[in-house]
Amino acid sequence: MSVSNKPSLLQSTALGGTAAMFAVNFTHPIELVKTRVQVSNEGVISTCSSTMRNEGIGAFWKGIPWAYCREGSYTAIRLGAYAPVRDAIGAGAPDAPAHMKFLAGALTGAVGSVAGNPFDVLKTLSQTNKSESLPLMSLVGKMYRDQGMSGFYRGVQVNIMRAITLNATKMGVYDISKGYVVETTGWKRNSAKTAFFSSFLAGFFMTVTVSPFDRVRTALMNQPTDAKLYEGMSDCLVKTVRNEGILSLWKGFIPIWARFAPMATLQLLTIEFLYSAFGFNGI
Protein backbone atom coordinates (compact mmCIF):
# COMPACT_ATOMS: atom_id res chain seq x y z
CA MET A 1 0.00 0.00 0.00
CA SER A 2 1.56 3.25 -1.09
CA VAL A 3 2.05 5.95 1.50
CA SER A 4 1.23 8.58 -1.11
CA ASN A 5 -2.30 7.17 -1.39
CA LYS A 6 -3.02 7.60 2.30
CA PRO A 7 -4.79 10.78 3.41
CA SER A 8 -3.17 12.97 6.03
CA LEU A 9 -4.76 13.25 9.47
CA LEU A 10 -6.32 16.61 8.55
CA GLN A 11 -7.57 15.42 5.16
CA SER A 12 -9.08 12.26 6.61
CA THR A 13 -10.73 14.14 9.47
CA ALA A 14 -12.31 16.60 7.02
CA LEU A 15 -13.64 13.73 4.88
CA GLY A 16 -14.95 11.99 8.00
CA GLY A 17 -16.83 15.12 9.01
CA THR A 18 -18.31 15.47 5.54
CA ALA A 19 -19.49 11.85 5.55
CA ALA A 20 -21.01 12.21 9.02
CA MET A 21 -22.83 15.47 8.26
CA PHE A 22 -24.34 13.88 5.14
CA ALA A 23 -25.48 10.75 7.00
CA VAL A 24 -27.07 12.57 9.95
CA ASN A 25 -29.76 14.07 7.70
CA PHE A 26 -31.22 10.57 7.36
CA THR A 27 -30.56 9.21 10.87
CA HIS A 28 -31.51 12.23 13.01
CA PRO A 29 -35.26 11.40 13.18
CA ILE A 30 -34.41 7.90 14.42
CA GLU A 31 -32.15 9.33 17.12
CA LEU A 32 -34.83 11.78 18.23
CA VAL A 33 -37.24 8.88 18.75
CA LYS A 34 -34.54 6.89 20.57
CA THR A 35 -33.77 9.81 22.89
CA ARG A 36 -37.43 10.40 23.73
CA VAL A 37 -38.02 6.70 24.39
CA GLN A 38 -35.09 6.70 26.83
CA VAL A 39 -36.39 9.64 28.88
CA SER A 40 -40.06 8.58 28.91
CA ASN A 41 -42.18 5.50 29.52
CA GLU A 42 -43.50 5.45 25.96
CA GLY A 43 -42.69 2.87 23.32
CA VAL A 44 -41.32 3.50 19.85
CA ILE A 45 -44.68 3.53 18.03
CA SER A 46 -46.44 5.74 20.59
CA THR A 47 -43.48 8.14 20.61
CA CYS A 48 -43.59 8.45 16.83
CA SER A 49 -47.36 8.95 16.73
CA SER A 50 -47.47 11.49 19.58
CA THR A 51 -44.58 13.46 18.08
CA MET A 52 -46.27 13.56 14.69
CA ARG A 53 -49.68 14.39 16.15
CA ASN A 54 -48.58 17.09 18.59
CA GLU A 55 -45.57 18.67 16.87
CA GLY A 56 -45.70 17.80 13.20
CA ILE A 57 -43.22 16.03 10.94
CA GLY A 58 -40.62 18.78 11.29
CA ALA A 59 -40.20 17.88 14.96
CA PHE A 60 -38.28 14.77 13.97
CA TRP A 61 -35.45 17.08 12.94
CA LYS A 62 -35.41 19.09 16.17
CA GLY A 63 -31.83 19.82 17.17
CA ILE A 64 -30.42 19.17 13.68
CA PRO A 65 -28.18 22.30 13.77
CA TRP A 66 -26.49 20.95 16.90
CA ALA A 67 -26.28 17.54 15.25
CA TYR A 68 -24.34 19.11 12.35
CA CYS A 69 -21.96 20.72 14.86
CA ARG A 70 -21.56 17.41 16.69
CA GLU A 71 -20.87 15.44 13.51
CA GLY A 72 -18.43 18.09 12.30
CA SER A 73 -16.40 17.76 15.51
CA TYR A 74 -16.97 14.49 17.36
CA THR A 75 -17.64 12.17 14.43
CA ALA A 76 -15.16 13.92 12.15
CA ILE A 77 -12.42 12.90 14.59
CA ARG A 78 -13.60 9.42 15.57
CA LEU A 79 -14.44 8.41 11.98
CA GLY A 80 -11.97 10.43 9.93
CA ALA A 81 -8.93 10.18 12.20
CA TYR A 82 -9.23 6.40 12.64
CA ALA A 83 -7.23 5.27 9.59
CA PRO A 84 -4.29 7.70 10.12
CA VAL A 85 -4.10 6.84 13.84
CA ARG A 86 -4.40 3.12 13.11
CA ASP A 87 -1.56 3.36 10.60
CA ALA A 88 0.52 5.48 13.00
CA ILE A 89 0.41 2.81 15.72
CA GLY A 90 1.32 0.06 13.25
CA ALA A 91 -2.10 -1.56 12.82
CA GLY A 92 -2.70 -0.67 9.19
CA ALA A 93 -2.16 -4.14 7.73
CA PRO A 94 -5.28 -6.31 7.24
CA ASP A 95 -3.72 -9.01 9.45
CA ALA A 96 -2.62 -6.60 12.20
CA PRO A 97 -3.62 -7.60 15.78
CA ALA A 98 -7.30 -6.94 16.45
CA HIS A 99 -6.62 -5.24 19.77
CA MET A 100 -4.51 -2.58 18.01
CA LYS A 101 -7.40 -1.74 15.68
CA PHE A 102 -9.73 -1.48 18.67
CA LEU A 103 -7.15 0.75 20.38
CA ALA A 104 -7.08 3.12 17.39
CA GLY A 105 -10.87 3.36 17.50
CA ALA A 106 -10.85 3.95 21.25
CA LEU A 107 -8.27 6.76 21.01
CA THR A 108 -10.08 8.66 18.27
CA GLY A 109 -13.42 8.13 19.99
CA ALA A 110 -12.17 9.57 23.29
CA VAL A 111 -10.69 12.69 21.68
CA GLY A 112 -13.75 13.25 19.52
CA SER A 113 -16.17 12.97 22.46
CA VAL A 114 -14.45 15.79 24.34
CA ALA A 115 -14.61 18.04 21.27
CA GLY A 116 -18.28 17.30 20.62
CA ASN A 117 -19.72 17.14 24.16
CA PRO A 118 -21.20 20.70 24.22
CA PHE A 119 -23.07 20.04 20.98
CA ASP A 120 -24.24 16.66 22.32
CA VAL A 121 -25.78 18.36 25.38
CA LEU A 122 -27.55 21.02 23.31
CA LYS A 123 -28.77 18.44 20.79
CA THR A 124 -30.22 16.23 23.53
CA LEU A 125 -32.04 19.16 25.17
CA SER A 126 -33.45 20.22 21.79
CA GLN A 127 -34.63 16.71 20.93
CA THR A 128 -36.44 16.14 24.25
CA ASN A 129 -38.12 19.57 24.16
CA LYS A 130 -41.74 18.91 23.18
CA SER A 131 -42.81 22.56 23.23
CA GLU A 132 -41.85 25.27 20.76
CA SER A 133 -38.19 25.07 19.80
CA LEU A 134 -35.88 27.58 21.46
CA PRO A 135 -33.68 29.72 19.18
CA LEU A 136 -30.14 28.33 19.08
CA MET A 137 -28.48 31.19 20.92
CA SER A 138 -31.28 31.36 23.50
CA LEU A 139 -30.58 27.76 24.48
CA VAL A 140 -26.84 28.44 24.67
CA GLY A 141 -27.43 31.59 26.74
CA LYS A 142 -29.80 29.84 29.13
CA MET A 143 -27.37 26.98 29.69
CA TYR A 144 -24.45 29.35 30.32
CA ARG A 145 -26.51 31.56 32.64
CA ASP A 146 -27.78 28.62 34.71
CA GLN A 147 -24.67 26.42 34.89
CA GLY A 148 -21.73 28.19 33.30
CA MET A 149 -19.24 26.37 31.07
CA SER A 150 -19.56 23.21 33.17
CA GLY A 151 -23.13 22.80 31.90
CA PHE A 152 -21.85 22.16 28.40
CA TYR A 153 -19.72 19.31 29.73
CA ARG A 154 -22.37 17.55 31.79
CA GLY A 155 -22.12 13.84 31.14
CA VAL A 156 -18.62 14.15 29.67
CA GLN A 157 -17.30 11.17 31.66
CA VAL A 158 -19.91 8.75 30.38
CA ASN A 159 -19.69 10.33 26.93
CA ILE A 160 -15.96 9.57 26.79
CA MET A 161 -16.53 5.97 27.94
CA ARG A 162 -19.39 5.62 25.47
CA ALA A 163 -17.27 7.00 22.63
CA ILE A 164 -14.35 4.71 23.49
CA THR A 165 -16.63 1.67 23.48
CA LEU A 166 -18.60 2.80 20.42
CA ASN A 167 -15.68 3.68 18.21
CA ALA A 168 -13.51 0.75 19.26
CA THR A 169 -16.42 -1.56 18.39
CA LYS A 170 -17.48 0.26 15.23
CA MET A 171 -14.12 0.79 13.58
CA GLY A 172 -12.50 -2.36 14.96
CA VAL A 173 -15.34 -4.67 13.91
CA TYR A 174 -15.64 -2.91 10.55
CA ASP A 175 -11.93 -3.15 9.82
CA ILE A 176 -11.69 -6.81 10.88
CA SER A 177 -14.96 -7.77 9.17
CA LYS A 178 -13.70 -6.45 5.85
CA GLY A 179 -10.91 -9.02 6.02
CA TYR A 180 -13.33 -11.86 6.75
CA VAL A 181 -15.77 -10.75 4.04
CA VAL A 182 -12.97 -10.57 1.45
CA GLU A 183 -11.64 -13.98 2.50
CA THR A 184 -15.10 -15.60 2.46
CA THR A 185 -16.58 -14.05 -0.68
CA GLY A 186 -13.57 -13.12 -2.77
CA TRP A 187 -14.88 -9.57 -3.12
CA LYS A 188 -12.39 -6.72 -3.25
CA ARG A 189 -11.65 -4.96 0.02
CA ASN A 190 -12.62 -1.57 -1.42
CA SER A 191 -15.89 -2.71 -3.02
CA ALA A 192 -19.22 -1.25 -1.89
CA LYS A 193 -20.53 -4.76 -1.12
CA THR A 194 -17.67 -5.41 1.29
CA ALA A 195 -18.19 -2.05 2.98
CA PHE A 196 -21.95 -2.57 3.27
CA PHE A 197 -21.83 -5.99 4.94
CA SER A 198 -18.94 -5.01 7.22
CA SER A 199 -20.62 -1.79 8.34
CA PHE A 200 -23.93 -3.58 9.01
CA LEU A 201 -22.13 -6.02 11.32
CA ALA A 202 -20.40 -3.13 13.04
CA GLY A 203 -23.77 -1.44 13.62
CA PHE A 204 -25.19 -4.47 15.43
CA PHE A 205 -22.21 -4.97 17.76
CA MET A 206 -22.13 -1.22 18.46
CA THR A 207 -25.70 -1.42 19.74
CA VAL A 208 -24.93 -4.30 22.11
CA THR A 209 -21.90 -2.66 23.68
CA VAL A 210 -22.98 0.99 23.69
CA SER A 211 -26.63 0.87 24.83
CA PRO A 212 -25.90 1.07 28.61
CA PHE A 213 -23.56 4.05 28.15
CA ASP A 214 -26.10 5.70 25.84
CA ARG A 215 -28.88 5.31 28.42
CA VAL A 216 -26.84 6.91 31.22
CA ARG A 217 -25.52 9.65 28.93
CA THR A 218 -29.04 10.61 27.83
CA ALA A 219 -30.24 10.81 31.44
CA LEU A 220 -27.31 13.02 32.43
CA MET A 221 -27.59 15.34 29.44
CA ASN A 222 -31.36 15.63 29.72
CA GLN A 223 -31.25 17.22 33.18
CA PRO A 224 -32.92 20.65 33.26
CA THR A 225 -30.53 23.56 32.76
CA ASP A 226 -31.47 24.90 36.21
CA ALA A 227 -31.33 21.61 38.15
CA LYS A 228 -28.91 18.79 38.90
CA LEU A 229 -30.57 15.40 39.30
CA TYR A 230 -27.42 13.28 39.37
CA GLU A 231 -24.00 13.79 40.91
CA GLY A 232 -22.26 12.08 38.02
CA MET A 233 -22.03 8.93 35.94
CA SER A 234 -21.88 6.47 38.85
CA ASP A 235 -24.77 8.13 40.69
CA CYS A 236 -26.90 8.11 37.54
CA LEU A 237 -26.07 4.46 36.83
CA VAL A 238 -26.95 3.35 40.37
CA LYS A 239 -30.21 5.32 40.46
CA THR A 240 -31.25 4.07 37.02
CA VAL A 241 -30.66 0.40 37.91
CA ARG A 242 -32.25 0.80 41.36
CA ASN A 243 -35.38 2.50 40.04
CA GLU A 244 -35.86 0.70 36.73
CA GLY A 245 -33.82 -2.52 36.84
CA ILE A 246 -30.66 -3.68 35.07
CA LEU A 247 -32.42 -4.28 31.74
CA SER A 248 -33.40 -0.60 31.62
CA LEU A 249 -29.81 0.08 30.55
CA TRP A 250 -30.82 -1.39 27.18
CA LYS A 251 -34.00 0.70 27.02
CA GLY A 252 -34.46 1.92 23.50
CA PHE A 253 -32.38 -0.95 22.06
CA ILE A 254 -34.50 -1.25 18.89
CA PRO A 255 -34.37 2.45 17.95
CA ILE A 256 -30.68 2.55 18.87
CA TRP A 257 -30.03 -0.38 16.52
CA ALA A 258 -32.35 1.18 13.93
CA ARG A 259 -30.13 4.26 14.10
CA PHE A 260 -26.71 2.61 14.42
CA ALA A 261 -27.13 0.17 11.53
CA PRO A 262 -27.98 2.77 8.85
CA MET A 263 -25.74 5.39 10.50
CA ALA A 264 -22.69 3.13 10.44
CA THR A 265 -23.50 1.97 6.93
CA LEU A 266 -24.07 5.48 5.55
CA GLN A 267 -21.04 6.99 7.26
CA LEU A 268 -18.66 4.22 6.27
CA LEU A 269 -19.94 3.89 2.70
CA THR A 270 -19.72 7.67 2.29
CA ILE A 271 -16.20 8.03 3.66
CA GLU A 272 -15.04 5.09 1.53
CA PHE A 273 -16.59 6.83 -1.49
CA LEU A 274 -14.87 10.11 -0.60
CA TYR A 275 -11.53 8.35 -0.10
CA SER A 276 -11.88 6.82 -3.56
CA ALA A 277 -13.04 10.10 -5.14
CA PHE A 278 -9.94 11.89 -3.81
CA GLY A 279 -7.62 9.06 -4.85
CA PHE A 280 -6.95 7.69 -1.37
CA ASN A 281 -6.88 4.06 -0.26
CA GLY A 282 -9.89 2.84 1.73
CA ILE A 283 -9.99 1.91 5.40
Disulfide bonds with the S-S distance in Angstrom:
none
